[in-house]
């Protein structure tokens, strides 16, 4: 596991592989962790970056989702069409 730029979070081998496949950068993950909406599901925290969480500079991150268990980012993907209630 690798630490994510002194954020206190670590990246699993799985998320590193998925980031490479999906064109997601470490800076994108750091932005999502700092600014995204959070929802607790069982032992994982789902983090979502939507339109209200991005500015013009980070518009390409709209739809980014992370799954975090403890302080380890397990996976990351983009889905702009998800219909979850993130209130």
N, C-alpha and C positions, 0 to 999 in steps of 0.2 A: 504494500500500500504506500501511496505517496501523499504527503501533506499538500493541501491546497493553499499555497501562498500565505502561510501564517494566519489562516482564518480559524484554525482550530478544527477544521474538517479534513478528513482523509478521503482519498479516491480509491475505490476497489479496482481490481484488475478488470472486472466486467465493465465498469463505467469508462475506464480508459479505452477499452476496445470499442465501445459504442460511440464515444466521443469522436474517435478517429473515423469510424464508419459514417457518422452523421454530420461531420463538420462542425462540431461543437467545441469551442475553445475553453480553456481553464478560466479565462476572464469572464466568459458567459456564465459559468457555474458560480463564480464569486458574486456576480451581479444578481443572479437569481437567489442565492442564499441571503443576500443583504436586502433585496427589494421585493421578493415574491410573496404571494399569499401562502399561508400554511394551513394544512388540514391534517389532523391526527387520525390515522387509520391503523388500528391494532397497535403494533409496536413500531410502525413506520410513520414518518412525516412526509406527506406529499407537498411539494412546493410547486407553485404555478406562477408563471409570469404572463400576465395578460395585458390588454391595451391600457388599463389604468395603472400598470406598474412600470411602463416604459416611457421614455422620452424619445425625441426624434433620433438622437444618437444611437439608441438601443432598440429601435423599432424591429430590427431583425430577430430579436429575442422573443417577440410576441408568440406565445404558444409553447414556450419551453417549460418542460416538466422535469422535476427531479424526485427521486425516491431516496430518502435518507433514513438510516437506522442508526440511532445513537449519534455518533459524529462521523459516520462513514456514508459517503454518497454512493449508493448502490447502482443506480442507472440514471440515464438522462435521455430525453427524446423530445421531439416537437410535435404538437398536435393542436392546431388552431381551432379545430372544430369540436373539441370536447365540450360537453354540456353538463359539467359538474357545478354544483352550488358551492361557490367559494366565499360565501358571506362571512 
